[in-house]
Amino acid sequence: MNNELTIKVRDERMNMVINESVMMACRPLRALTSYYSKVLDKKLSTKQTLCLLNAQCAFLSTVFVDCSLVVRTFLFAWLVGALLKCKESL
């Protein structure tokens, strides 16, 4: 009986630590969502924020990475795909 109680308390503490870690990890994403919402003057979801972030990463990779033509073609395809997803998401 005492052993079960110890395991239950340990599980509750572990769940609490995991939940707090997830909340801390999501805090920058929520801040970015708030920033994008203010800039676009429109309420955005987390999914839309991730879509915009993907498009920005694709753009920066396509424009600023010095690589071969084959890799640049794949980066450009990534950029086009990301922009199309953003268009349908927003």
PDB file of N, CA, C and O in Angstrom:
ATOM      1  N   MET A   1       0.832  -1.199   0.000  1.00  0.00           N
ATOM      2  CA  MET A   1       0.000   0.000   0.000  1.00  0.00           C
ATOM      3  C   MET A   1       0.878   1.265   0.000  1.00  0.00           C
ATOM      4  O   MET A   1       0.641   2.186  -0.782  1.00  0.00           O
ATOM      5  N   ASN A   2       1.872   1.302   0.865  1.00  0.00           N
ATOM      6  CA  ASN A   2       2.766   2.453   0.960  1.00  0.00           C
ATOM      7  C   ASN A   2       3.581   2.599  -0.323  1.00  0.00           C
ATOM      8  O   ASN A   2       3.852   3.713  -0.772  1.00  0.00           O
ATOM      9  N   ASN A   3       3.968   1.473  -0.903  1.00  0.00           N
ATOM     10  CA  ASN A   3       4.735   1.490  -2.141  1.00  0.00           C
ATOM     11  C   ASN A   3       3.901   2.071  -3.285  1.00  0.00           C
ATOM     12  O   ASN A   3       4.426   2.822  -4.107  1.00  0.00           O
ATOM     13  N   GLU A   4       2.614   1.737  -3.348  1.00  0.00           N
ATOM     14  CA  GLU A   4       1.721   2.271  -4.389  1.00  0.00           C
ATOM     15  C   GLU A   4       1.560   3.780  -4.245  1.00  0.00           C
ATOM     16  O   GLU A   4       1.525   4.505  -5.240  1.00  0.00           O
ATOM     17  N   LEU A   5       1.463   4.248  -3.007  1.00  0.00           N
ATOM     18  CA  LEU A   5       1.334   5.678  -2.750  1.00  0.00           C
ATOM     19  C   LEU A   5       2.590   6.416  -3.189  1.00  0.00           C
ATOM     20  O   LEU A   5       2.504   7.506  -3.754  1.00  0.00           O
ATOM     21  N   THR A   6       3.755   5.829  -2.934  1.00  0.00           N
ATOM     22  CA  THR A   6       5.016   6.441  -3.345  1.00  0.00           C
ATOM     23  C   THR A   6       5.101   6.533  -4.862  1.00  0.00           C
ATOM     24  O   THR A   6       5.539   7.549  -5.402  1.00  0.00           O
ATOM     25  N   ILE A   7       4.686   5.482  -5.544  1.00  0.00           N
ATOM     26  CA  ILE A   7       4.709   5.484  -7.009  1.00  0.00           C
ATOM     27  C   ILE A   7       3.733   6.510  -7.555  1.00  0.00           C
ATOM     28  O   ILE A   7       4.044   7.199  -8.527  1.00  0.00           O
ATOM     29  N   LYS A   8       2.560   6.626  -6.950  1.00  0.00           N
ATOM     30  CA  LYS A   8       1.551   7.582  -7.404  1.00  0.00           C
ATOM     31  C   LYS A   8       2.052   9.015  -7.241  1.00  0.00           C
ATOM     32  O   LYS A   8       1.862   9.840  -8.134  1.00  0.00           O
ATOM     33  N   VAL A   9       2.686   9.318  -6.115  1.00  0.00           N
ATOM     34  CA  VAL A   9       3.227  10.655  -5.862  1.00  0.00           C
ATOM     35  C   VAL A   9       4.346  10.960  -6.849  1.00  0.00           C
ATOM     36  O   VAL A   9       4.442  12.073  -7.366  1.00  0.00           O
ATOM     37  N   ARG A  10       5.189   9.968  -7.108  1.00  0.00           N
ATOM     38  CA  ARG A  10       6.285  10.149  -8.061  1.00  0.00           C
ATOM     39  C   ARG A  10       5.735  10.418  -9.463  1.00  0.00           C
ATOM     40  O   ARG A  10       6.250  11.278 -10.176  1.00  0.00           O
ATOM     41  N   ASP A  11       4.693   9.689  -9.858  1.00  0.00           N
ATOM     42  CA  ASP A  11       4.076   9.909 -11.170  1.00  0.00           C
ATOM     43  C   ASP A  11       3.450  11.297 -11.274  1.00  0.00           C
ATOM     44  O   ASP A  11       3.551  11.946 -12.315  1.00  0.00           O
ATOM     45  N   GLU A  12       2.808  11.751 -10.208  1.00  0.00           N
ATOM     46  CA  GLU A  12       2.210  13.085 -10.213  1.00  0.00           C
ATOM     47  C   GLU A  12       3.288  14.161 -10.332  1.00  0.00           C
ATOM     48  O   GLU A  12       3.112  15.139 -11.058  1.00  0.00           O
ATOM     49  N   ARG A  13       4.386  13.985  -9.633  1.00  0.00           N
ATOM     50  CA  ARG A  13       5.487  14.953  -9.721  1.00  0.00           C
ATOM     51  C   ARG A  13       6.098  14.954 -11.116  1.00  0.00           C
ATOM     52  O   ARG A  13       6.422  16.009 -11.661  1.00  0.00           O
ATOM     53  N   MET A  14       6.254  13.764 -11.688  1.00  0.00           N
ATOM     54  CA  MET A  14       6.823  13.662 -13.030  1.00  0.00           C
ATOM     55  C   MET A  14       5.904  14.350 -14.041  1.00  0.00           C
ATOM     56  O   MET A  14       6.379  15.067 -14.921  1.00  0.00           O
ATOM     57  N   ASN A  15       4.598  14.136 -13.920  1.00  0.00           N
ATOM     58  CA  ASN A  15       3.655  14.803 -14.818  1.00  0.00           C
ATOM     59  C   ASN A  15       3.706  16.315 -14.662  1.00  0.00           C
ATOM     60  O   ASN A  15       3.607  17.048 -15.646  1.00  0.00           O
ATOM     61  N   MET A  16       3.858  16.781 -13.434  1.00  0.00           N
ATOM     62  CA  MET A  16       3.930  18.212 -13.191  1.00  0.00           C
ATOM     63  C   MET A  16       5.193  18.800 -13.827  1.00  0.00           C
ATOM     64  O   MET A  16       5.145  19.877 -14.421  1.00  0.00           O
ATOM     65  N   VAL A  17       6.310  18.103 -13.704  1.00  0.00           N
ATOM     66  CA  VAL A  17       7.559  18.576 -14.292  1.00  0.00           C
ATOM     67  C   VAL A  17       7.456  18.599 -15.810  1.00  0.00           C
ATOM     68  O   VAL A  17       7.912  19.549 -16.446  1.00  0.00           O
ATOM     69  N   ILE A  18       6.867  17.570 -16.393  1.00  0.00           N
ATOM     70  CA  ILE A  18       6.700  17.519 -17.847  1.00  0.00           C
ATOM     71  C   ILE A  18       5.797  18.638 -18.319  1.00  0.00           C
ATOM     72  O   ILE A  18       6.109  19.306 -19.305  1.00  0.00           O
ATOM     73  N   ASN A  19       4.684  18.857 -17.638  1.00  0.00           N
ATOM     74  CA  ASN A  19       3.764  19.939 -18.034  1.00  0.00           C
ATOM     75  C   ASN A  19       4.425  21.305 -17.945  1.00  0.00           C
ATOM     76  O   ASN A  19       4.237  22.143 -18.827  1.00  0.00           O
ATOM     77  N   GLU A  20       5.194  21.537 -16.893  1.00  0.00           N
ATOM     78  CA  GLU A  20       5.897  22.816 -16.759  1.00  0.00           C
ATOM     79  C   GLU A  20       6.947  22.978 -17.850  1.00  0.00           C
ATOM     80  O   GLU A  20       7.143  24.079 -18.364  1.00  0.00           O
ATOM     81  N   SER A  21       7.615  21.902 -18.203  1.00  0.00           N
ATOM     82  CA  SER A  21       8.621  21.964 -19.272  1.00  0.00           C
ATOM     83  C   SER A  21       7.984  22.289 -20.609  1.00  0.00           C
ATOM     84  O   SER A  21       8.520  23.088 -21.376  1.00  0.00           O
ATOM     85  N   VAL A  22       6.861  21.683 -20.890  1.00  0.00           N
ATOM     86  CA  VAL A  22       6.149  21.957 -22.142  1.00  0.00           C
ATOM     87  C   VAL A  22       5.687  23.409 -22.179  1.00  0.00           C
ATOM     88  O   VAL A  22       5.795  24.067 -23.213  1.00  0.00           O
ATOM     89  N   MET A  23       5.178  23.908 -21.073  1.00  0.00           N
ATOM     90  CA  MET A  23       4.727  25.302 -21.020  1.00  0.00           C
ATOM     91  C   MET A  23       5.904  26.254 -21.239  1.00  0.00           C
ATOM     92  O   MET A  23       5.756  27.264 -21.927  1.00  0.00           O
ATOM     93  N   MET A  24       7.060  25.948 -20.669  1.00  0.00           N
ATOM     94  CA  MET A  24       8.233  26.804 -20.851  1.00  0.00           C
ATOM     95  C   MET A  24       8.732  26.742 -22.288  1.00  0.00           C
ATOM     96  O   MET A  24       9.185  27.749 -22.833  1.00  0.00           O
ATOM     97  N   ALA A  25       8.650  25.572 -22.902  1.00  0.00           N
ATOM     98  CA  ALA A  25       9.108  25.423 -24.280  1.00  0.00           C
ATOM     99  C   ALA A  25       8.182  26.152 -25.248  1.00  0.00           C
ATOM    100  O   ALA A  25       8.632  26.631 -26.289  1.00  0.00           O
ATOM    101  N   CYS A  26       6.898  26.241 -24.919  1.00  0.00           N
ATOM    102  CA  CYS A  26       5.924  26.894 -25.807  1.00  0.00           C
ATOM    103  C   CYS A  26       5.877  28.407 -25.625  1.00  0.00           C
ATOM    104  O   CYS A  26       5.295  29.109 -26.452  1.00  0.00           O
ATOM    105  N   ARG A  27       6.473  28.911 -24.571  1.00  0.00           N
ATOM    106  CA  ARG A  27       6.425  30.348 -24.297  1.00  0.00           C
ATOM    107  C   ARG A  27       6.992  31.197 -25.440  1.00  0.00           C
ATOM    108  O   ARG A  27       6.354  32.184 -25.809  1.00  0.00           O
ATOM    109  N   PRO A  28       8.146  30.874 -26.019  1.00  0.00           N
ATOM    110  CA  PRO A  28       8.644  31.688 -27.145  1.00  0.00           C
ATOM    111  C   PRO A  28       7.716  31.633 -28.363  1.00  0.00           C
ATOM    112  O   PRO A  28       7.570  32.624 -29.078  1.00  0.00           O
ATOM    113  N   LEU A  29       7.097  30.483 -28.595  1.00  0.00           N
ATOM    114  CA  LEU A  29       6.176  30.367 -29.724  1.00  0.00           C
ATOM    115  C   LEU A  29       4.936  31.233 -29.498  1.00  0.00           C
ATOM    116  O   LEU A  29       4.435  31.861 -30.431  1.00  0.00           O
ATOM    117  N   ARG A  30       4.450  31.265 -28.273  1.00  0.00           N
ATOM    118  CA  ARG A  30       3.296  32.136 -27.977  1.00  0.00           C
ATOM    119  C   ARG A  30       3.671  33.604 -28.140  1.00  0.00           C
ATOM    120  O   ARG A  30       2.864  34.401 -28.619  1.00  0.00           O
ATOM    121  N   ALA A  31       4.891  33.968 -27.743  1.00  0.00           N
ATOM    122  CA  ALA A  31       5.348  35.347 -27.913  1.00  0.00           C
ATOM    123  C   ALA A  31       5.459  35.697 -29.391  1.00  0.00           C
ATOM    124  O   ALA A  31       5.084  36.795 -29.802  1.00  0.00           O
ATOM    125  N   LEU A  32       5.967  34.776 -30.182  1.00  0.00           N
ATOM    126  CA  LEU A  32       6.077  35.004 -31.618  1.00  0.00           C
ATOM    127  C   LEU A  32       4.694  35.110 -32.261  1.00  0.00           C
ATOM    128  O   LEU A  32       4.486  35.926 -33.159  1.00  0.00           O
ATOM    129  N   THR A  33       3.759  34.292 -31.806  1.00  0.00           N
ATOM    130  CA  THR A  33       2.381  34.370 -32.308  1.00  0.00           C
ATOM    131  C   THR A  33       1.776  35.731 -31.994  1.00  0.00           C
ATOM    132  O   THR A  33       1.106  36.328 -32.837  1.00  0.00           O
ATOM    133  N   SER A  34       2.008  36.212 -30.799  1.00  0.00           N
ATOM    134  CA  SER A  34       1.508  37.529 -30.411  1.00  0.00           C
ATOM    135  C   SER A  34       2.137  38.625 -31.272  1.00  0.00           C
ATOM    136  O   SER A  34       1.449  39.549 -31.704  1.00  0.00           O
ATOM    137  N   TYR A  35       3.441  38.521 -31.518  1.00  0.00           N
ATOM    138  CA  TYR A  35       4.129  39.511 -32.344  1.00  0.00           C
ATOM    139  C   TYR A  35       3.573  39.522 -33.771  1.00  0.00           C
ATOM    140  O   TYR A  35       3.252  40.581 -34.310  1.00  0.00           O
ATOM    141  N   TYR A  36       3.463  38.341 -34.376  1.00  0.00           N
ATOM    142  CA  TYR A  36       2.923  38.262 -35.742  1.00  0.00           C
ATOM    143  C   TYR A  36       1.484  38.780 -35.796  1.00  0.00           C
ATOM    144  O   TYR A  36       1.093  39.424 -36.770  1.00  0.00           O
ATOM    145  N   SER A  37       0.704  38.503 -34.765  1.00  0.00           N
ATOM    146  CA  SER A  37      -0.671  38.988 -34.734  1.00  0.00           C
ATOM    147  C   SER A  37      -0.718  40.512 -34.721  1.00  0.00           C
ATOM    148  O   SER A  37      -1.560  41.119 -35.383  1.00  0.00           O
ATOM    149  N   LYS A  38       0.182  41.119 -33.972  1.00  0.00           N
ATOM    150  CA  LYS A  38       0.227  42.582 -33.929  1.00  0.00           C
ATOM    151  C   LYS A  38       0.692  43.158 -35.259  1.00  0.00           C
ATOM    152  O   LYS A  38       0.142  44.152 -35.735  1.00  0.00           O
ATOM    153  N   VAL A  39       1.706  42.536 -35.860  1.00  0.00           N
ATOM    154  CA  VAL A  39       2.243  43.042 -37.120  1.00  0.00           C
ATOM    155  C   VAL A  39       1.208  42.922 -38.239  1.00  0.00           C
ATOM    156  O   VAL A  39       1.028  43.845 -39.032  1.00  0.00           O
ATOM    157  N   LEU A  40       0.535  41.780 -38.291  1.00  0.00           N
ATOM    158  CA  LEU A  40      -0.452  41.554 -39.354  1.00  0.00           C
ATOM    159  C   LEU A  40      -1.824  42.121 -39.013  1.00  0.00           C
ATOM    160  O   LEU A  40      -2.720  42.132 -39.857  1.00  0.00           O
ATOM    161  N   ASP A  41      -1.990  42.590 -37.781  1.00  0.00           N
ATOM    162  CA  ASP A  41      -3.258  43.136 -37.308  1.00  0.00           C
ATOM    163  C   ASP A  41      -4.387  42.122 -37.504  1.00  0.00           C
ATOM    164  O   ASP A  41      -5.484  42.456 -37.951  1.00  0.00           O
ATOM    165  N   LYS A  42      -4.074  40.866 -37.152  1.00  0.00           N
ATOM    166  CA  LYS A  42      -5.007  39.766 -37.324  1.00  0.00           C
ATOM    167  C   LYS A  42      -4.657  38.694 -36.301  1.00  0.00           C
ATOM    168  O   LYS A  42      -3.477  38.423 -36.073  1.00  0.00           O
ATOM    169  N   LYS A  43      -5.650  38.087 -35.686  1.00  0.00           N
ATOM    170  CA  LYS A  43      -5.413  37.022 -34.707  1.00  0.00           C
ATOM    171  C   LYS A  43      -4.925  35.770 -35.430  1.00  0.00           C
ATOM    172  O   LYS A  43      -5.596  35.255 -36.324  1.00  0.00           O
ATOM    173  N   LEU A  44      -3.737  35.282 -35.027  1.00  0.00           N
ATOM    174  CA  LEU A  44      -3.150  34.108 -35.657  1.00  0.00           C
ATOM    175  C   LEU A  44      -3.146  32.929 -34.691  1.00  0.00           C
ATOM    176  O   LEU A  44      -3.081  33.101 -33.473  1.00  0.00           O
ATOM    177  N   SER A  45      -3.216  31.743 -35.254  1.00  0.00           N
ATOM    178  CA  SER A  45      -3.100  30.528 -34.459  1.00  0.00           C
ATOM    179  C   SER A  45      -1.635  30.092 -34.422  1.00  0.00           C
ATOM    180  O   SER A  45      -0.791  30.638 -35.132  1.00  0.00           O
ATOM    181  N   THR A  46      -1.358  29.115 -33.594  1.00  0.00           N
ATOM    182  CA  THR A  46      -0.004  28.584 -33.518  1.00  0.00           C
ATOM    183  C   THR A  46       0.392  27.936 -34.835  1.00  0.00           C
ATOM    184  O   THR A  46       1.541  28.045 -35.264  1.00  0.00           O
ATOM    185  N   LYS A  47      -0.545  27.267 -35.470  1.00  0.00           N
ATOM    186  CA  LYS A  47      -0.262  26.625 -36.756  1.00  0.00           C
ATOM    187  C   LYS A  47       0.118  27.668 -37.813  1.00  0.00           C
ATOM    188  O   LYS A  47       1.046  27.451 -38.591  1.00  0.00           O
ATOM    189  N   GLN A  48      -0.589  28.785 -37.841  1.00  0.00           N
ATOM    190  CA  GLN A  48      -0.273  29.850 -38.793  1.00  0.00           C
ATOM    191  C   GLN A  48       1.096  30.454 -38.494  1.00  0.00           C
ATOM    192  O   GLN A  48       1.839  30.799 -39.413  1.00  0.00           O
ATOM    193  N   THR A  49       1.425  30.582 -37.219  1.00  0.00           N
ATOM    194  CA  THR A  49       2.733  31.106 -36.839  1.00  0.00           C
ATOM    195  C   THR A  49       3.846  30.174 -37.297  1.00  0.00           C
ATOM    196  O   THR A  49       4.865  30.625 -37.821  1.00  0.00           O
ATOM    197  N   LEU A  50       3.651  28.879 -37.098  1.00  0.00           N
ATOM    198  CA  LEU A  50       4.645  27.917 -37.554  1.00  0.00           C
ATOM    199  C   LEU A  50       4.779  27.940 -39.074  1.00  0.00           C
ATOM    200  O   LEU A  50       5.872  27.745 -39.605  1.00  0.00           O
ATOM    201  N   CYS A  51       3.690  28.174 -39.760  1.00  0.00           N
ATOM    202  CA  CYS A  51       3.723  28.277 -41.220  1.00  0.00           C
ATOM    203  C   CYS A  51       4.548  29.492 -41.654  1.00  0.00           C
ATOM    204  O   CYS A  51       5.362  29.391 -42.572  1.00  0.00           O
ATOM    205  N   LEU A  52       4.348  30.621 -41.009  1.00  0.00           N
ATOM    206  CA  LEU A  52       5.125  31.822 -41.313  1.00  0.00           C
ATOM    207  C   LEU A  52       6.606  31.626 -40.985  1.00  0.00           C
ATOM    208  O   LEU A  52       7.479  32.071 -41.730  1.00  0.00           O
ATOM    209  N   LEU A  53       6.874  30.966 -39.883  1.00  0.00           N
ATOM    210  CA  LEU A  53       8.250  30.690 -39.493  1.00  0.00           C
ATOM    211  C   LEU A  53       8.932  29.763 -40.507  1.00  0.00           C
ATOM    212  O   LEU A  53      10.105  29.951 -40.832  1.00  0.00           O
ATOM    213  N   ASN A  54       8.205  28.779 -40.997  1.00  0.00           N
ATOM    214  CA  ASN A  54       8.725  27.882 -42.026  1.00  0.00           C
ATOM    215  C   ASN A  54       9.052  28.666 -43.301  1.00  0.00           C
ATOM    216  O   ASN A  54      10.094  28.447 -43.920  1.00  0.00           O
ATOM    217  N   ALA A  55       8.163  29.571 -43.686  1.00  0.00           N
ATOM    218  CA  ALA A  55       8.405  30.369 -44.891  1.00  0.00           C
ATOM    219  C   ALA A  55       9.631  31.267 -44.713  1.00  0.00           C
ATOM    220  O   ALA A  55      10.409  31.439 -45.651  1.00  0.00           O
ATOM    221  N   GLN A  56       9.808  31.833 -43.538  1.00  0.00           N
ATOM    222  CA  GLN A  56      10.978  32.667 -43.291  1.00  0.00           C
ATOM    223  C   GLN A  56      12.264  31.861 -43.352  1.00  0.00           C
ATOM    224  O   GLN A  56      13.252  32.307 -43.935  1.00  0.00           O
ATOM    225  N   CYS A  57      12.255  30.687 -42.758  1.00  0.00           N
ATOM    226  CA  CYS A  57      13.451  29.829 -42.802  1.00  0.00           C
ATOM    227  C   CYS A  57      13.758  29.407 -44.232  1.00  0.00           C
ATOM    228  O   CYS A  57      14.920  29.374 -44.638  1.00  0.00           O
ATOM    229  N   ALA A  58      12.725  29.087 -44.990  1.00  0.00           N
ATOM    230  CA  ALA A  58      12.925  28.700 -46.386  1.00  0.00           C
ATOM    231  C   ALA A  58      13.495  29.866 -47.189  1.00  0.00           C
ATOM    232  O   ALA A  58      14.393  29.682 -48.011  1.00  0.00           O
ATOM    233  N   PHE A  59      12.974  31.054 -46.950  1.00  0.00           N
ATOM    234  CA  PHE A  59      13.475  32.235 -47.659  1.00  0.00           C
ATOM    235  C   PHE A  59      14.938  32.491 -47.340  1.00  0.00           C
ATOM    236  O   PHE A  59      15.755  32.677 -48.241  1.00  0.00           O
ATOM    237  N   LEU A  60      15.265  32.500 -46.051  1.00  0.00           N
ATOM    238  CA  LEU A  60      16.645  32.761 -45.647  1.00  0.00           C
ATOM    239  C   LEU A  60      17.595  31.702 -46.192  1.00  0.00           C
ATOM    240  O   LEU A  60      18.707  32.020 -46.614  1.00  0.00           O
ATOM    241  N   SER A  61      17.165  30.456 -46.184  1.00  0.00           N
ATOM    242  CA  SER A  61      18.007  29.382 -46.717  1.00  0.00           C
ATOM    243  C   SER A  61      18.197  29.521 -48.219  1.00  0.00           C
ATOM    244  O   SER A  61      19.291  29.288 -48.733  1.00  0.00           O
ATOM    245  N   THR A  62      17.147  29.897 -48.919  1.00  0.00           N
ATOM    246  CA  THR A  62      17.227  30.021 -50.370  1.00  0.00           C
ATOM    247  C   THR A  62      18.109  31.197 -50.775  1.00  0.00           C
ATOM    248  O   THR A  62      18.894  31.088 -51.717  1.00  0.00           O
ATOM    249  N   VAL A  63      17.987  32.301 -50.082  1.00  0.00           N
ATOM    250  CA  VAL A  63      18.688  33.522 -50.483  1.00  0.00           C
ATOM    251  C   VAL A  63      20.133  33.548 -50.003  1.00  0.00           C
ATOM    252  O   VAL A  63      21.024  33.936 -50.758  1.00  0.00           O
ATOM    253  N   PHE A  64      20.377  33.143 -48.767  1.00  0.00           N
ATOM    254  CA  PHE A  64      21.682  33.391 -48.177  1.00  0.00           C
ATOM    255  C   PHE A  64      22.631  32.197 -48.127  1.00  0.00           C
ATOM    256  O   PHE A  64      23.807  32.376 -47.810  1.00  0.00           O
ATOM    257  N   VAL A  65      22.165  30.993 -48.427  1.00  0.00           N
ATOM    258  CA  VAL A  65      23.044  29.829 -48.377  1.00  0.00           C
ATOM    259  C   VAL A  65      23.790  29.703 -49.707  1.00  0.00           C
ATOM    260  O   VAL A  65      23.192  29.724 -50.783  1.00  0.00           O
ATOM    261  N   ASP A  66      25.103  29.572 -49.597  1.00  0.00           N
ATOM    262  CA  ASP A  66      25.940  29.402 -50.779  1.00  0.00           C
ATOM    263  C   ASP A  66      26.107  27.901 -51.027  1.00  0.00           C
ATOM    264  O   ASP A  66      26.795  27.215 -50.271  1.00  0.00           O
ATOM    265  N   CYS A  67      25.476  27.399 -52.084  1.00  0.00           N
ATOM    266  CA  CYS A  67      25.489  25.965 -52.342  1.00  0.00           C
ATOM    267  C   CYS A  67      25.380  25.697 -53.838  1.00  0.00           C
ATOM    268  O   CYS A  67      25.310  26.620 -54.649  1.00  0.00           O
ATOM    269  N   SER A  68      25.366  24.426 -54.180  1.00  0.00           N
ATOM    270  CA  SER A  68      25.292  24.051 -55.594  1.00  0.00           C
ATOM    271  C   SER A  68      23.901  24.335 -56.156  1.00  0.00           C
ATOM    272  O   SER A  68      22.957  24.617 -55.418  1.00  0.00           O
ATOM    273  N   LEU A  69      23.804  24.254 -57.453  1.00  0.00           N
ATOM    274  CA  LEU A  69      22.538  24.521 -58.134  1.00  0.00           C
ATOM    275  C   LEU A  69      21.475  23.496 -57.759  1.00  0.00           C
ATOM    276  O   LEU A  69      20.298  23.838 -57.648  1.00  0.00           O
ATOM    277  N   VAL A  70      21.874  22.259 -57.564  1.00  0.00           N
ATOM    278  CA  VAL A  70      20.915  21.210 -57.199  1.00  0.00           C
ATOM    279  C   VAL A  70      20.302  21.504 -55.823  1.00  0.00           C
ATOM    280  O   VAL A  70      19.086  21.428 -55.648  1.00  0.00           O
ATOM    281  N   VAL A  71      21.142  21.835 -54.870  1.00  0.00           N
ATOM    282  CA  VAL A  71      20.655  22.145 -53.523  1.00  0.00           C
ATOM    283  C   VAL A  71      19.811  23.416 -53.555  1.00  0.00           C
ATOM    284  O   VAL A  71      18.772  23.487 -52.899  1.00  0.00           O
ATOM    285  N   ARG A  72      20.241  24.398 -54.299  1.00  0.00           N
ATOM    286  CA  ARG A  72      19.477  25.646 -54.413  1.00  0.00           C
ATOM    287  C   ARG A  72      18.097  25.387 -55.028  1.00  0.00           C
ATOM    288  O   ARG A  72      17.126  26.047 -54.660  1.00  0.00           O
ATOM    289  N   THR A  73      18.004  24.439 -55.956  1.00  0.00           N
ATOM    290  CA  THR A  73      16.713  24.087 -56.555  1.00  0.00           C
ATOM    291  C   THR A  73      15.784  23.487 -55.507  1.00  0.00           C
ATOM    292  O   THR A  73      14.600  23.821 -55.461  1.00  0.00           O
ATOM    293  N   PHE A  74      16.318  22.599 -54.663  1.00  0.00           N
ATOM    294  CA  PHE A  74      15.504  22.029 -53.587  1.00  0.00           C
ATOM    295  C   PHE A  74      15.083  23.101 -52.580  1.00  0.00           C
ATOM    296  O   PHE A  74      13.951  23.092 -52.096  1.00  0.00           O
ATOM    297  N   LEU A  75      15.980  24.009 -52.272  1.00  0.00           N
ATOM    298  CA  LEU A  75      15.628  25.099 -51.356  1.00  0.00           C
ATOM    299  C   LEU A  75      14.541  25.986 -51.952  1.00  0.00           C
ATOM    300  O   LEU A  75      13.636  26.427 -51.243  1.00  0.00           O
ATOM    301  N   PHE A  76      14.631  26.244 -53.249  1.00  0.00           N
ATOM    302  CA  PHE A  76      13.607  27.048 -53.907  1.00  0.00           C
ATOM    303  C   PHE A  76      12.257  26.328 -53.895  1.00  0.00           C
ATOM    304  O   PHE A  76      11.219  26.959 -53.697  1.00  0.00           O
ATOM    305  N   ALA A  77      12.271  25.021 -54.106  1.00  0.00           N
ATOM    306  CA  ALA A  77      11.030  24.241 -54.043  1.00  0.00           C
ATOM    307  C   ALA A  77      10.437  24.296 -52.631  1.00  0.00           C
ATOM    308  O   ALA A  77       9.221  24.394 -52.466  1.00  0.00           O
ATOM    309  N   TRP A  78      11.299  24.231 -51.623  1.00  0.00           N
ATOM    310  CA  TRP A  78      10.849  24.358 -50.234  1.00  0.00           C
ATOM    311  C   TRP A  78      10.199  25.725 -50.021  1.00  0.00           C
ATOM    312  O   TRP A  78       9.148  25.821 -49.388  1.00  0.00           O
ATOM    313  N   LEU A  79      10.818  26.776 -50.546  1.00  0.00           N
ATOM    314  CA  LEU A  79      10.279  28.126 -50.403  1.00  0.00           C
ATOM    315  C   LEU A  79       8.912  28.245 -51.060  1.00  0.00           C
ATOM    316  O   LEU A  79       7.984  28.794 -50.466  1.00  0.00           O
ATOM    317  N   VAL A  80       8.782  27.739 -52.270  1.00  0.00           N
ATOM    318  CA  VAL A  80       7.492  27.821 -52.970  1.00  0.00           C
ATOM    319  C   VAL A  80       6.425  27.046 -52.207  1.00  0.00           C
ATOM    320  O   VAL A  80       5.307  27.533 -52.038  1.00  0.00           O
ATOM    321  N   GLY A  81       6.762  25.844 -51.746  1.00  0.00           N
ATOM    322  CA  GLY A  81       5.806  25.058 -50.969  1.00  0.00           C
ATOM    323  C   GLY A  81       5.399  25.757 -49.687  1.00  0.00           C
ATOM    324  O   GLY A  81       4.224  25.743 -49.320  1.00  0.00           O
ATOM    325  N   ALA A  82       6.351  26.367 -49.004  1.00  0.00           N
ATOM    326  CA  ALA A  82       6.065  27.073 -47.753  1.00  0.00           C
ATOM    327  C   ALA A  82       5.164  28.283 -47.998  1.00  0.00           C
ATOM    328  O   ALA A  82       4.247  28.557 -47.224  1.00  0.00           O
ATOM    329  N   LEU A  83       5.439  28.996 -49.078  1.00  0.00           N
ATOM    330  CA  LEU A  83       4.600  30.166 -49.390  1.00  0.00           C
ATOM    331  C   LEU A  83       3.176  29.748 -49.760  1.00  0.00           C
ATOM    332  O   LEU A  83       2.215  30.426 -49.395  1.00  0.00           O
ATOM    333  N   LEU A  84       3.041  28.652 -50.473  1.00  0.00           N
ATOM    334  CA  LEU A  84       1.694  28.181 -50.825  1.00  0.00           C
ATOM    335  C   LEU A  84       0.925  27.732 -49.574  1.00  0.00           C
ATOM    336  O   LEU A  84      -0.275  27.980 -49.461  1.00  0.00           O
ATOM    337  N   LYS A  85       1.608  27.080 -48.646  1.00  0.00           N
ATOM    338  CA  LYS A  85       0.960  26.690 -47.391  1.00  0.00           C
ATOM    339  C   LYS A  85       0.538  27.918 -46.604  1.00  0.00           C
ATOM    340  O   LYS A  85      -0.549  27.944 -46.027  1.00  0.00           O
ATOM    341  N   CYS A  86       1.389  28.936 -46.575  1.00  0.00           N
ATOM    342  CA  CYS A  86       1.027  30.162 -45.863  1.00  0.00           C
ATOM    343  C   CYS A  86      -0.168  30.843 -46.512  1.00  0.00           C
ATOM    344  O   CYS A  86      -1.046  31.362 -45.823  1.00  0.00           O
ATOM    345  N   LYS A  87      -0.198  30.841 -47.821  1.00  0.00           N
ATOM    346  CA  LYS A  87      -1.311  31.465 -48.513  1.00  0.00           C
ATOM    347  C   LYS A  87      -2.639  30.801 -48.164  1.00  0.00           C
ATOM    348  O   LYS A  87      -3.635  31.487 -47.935  1.00  0.00           O
ATOM    349  N   GLU A  88      -2.656  29.480 -48.122  1.00  0.00           N
ATOM    350  CA  GLU A  88      -3.916  28.791 -47.809  1.00  0.00           C
ATOM    351  C   GLU A  88      -4.219  28.825 -46.313  1.00  0.00           C
ATOM    352  O   GLU A  88      -5.380  28.736 -45.913  1.00  0.00           O
ATOM    353  N   SER A  89      -3.183  28.954 -45.484  1.00  0.00           N
ATOM    354  CA  SER A  89      -3.391  29.000 -44.040  1.00  0.00           C
ATOM    355  C   SER A  89      -3.919  30.360 -43.593  1.00  0.00           C
ATOM    356  O   SER A  89      -4.758  30.444 -42.696  1.00  0.00           O
ATOM    357  N   LEU A  90      -3.432  31.402 -44.213  1.00  0.00           N
ATOM    358  CA  LEU A  90      -3.850  32.752 -43.821  1.00  0.00           C
ATOM    359  C   LEU A  90      -5.066  33.140 -44.614  1.00  0.00           C
ATOM    360  O   LEU A  90      -5.588  34.242 -44.444  1.00  0.00           O
TER     361      LEU A  90
END
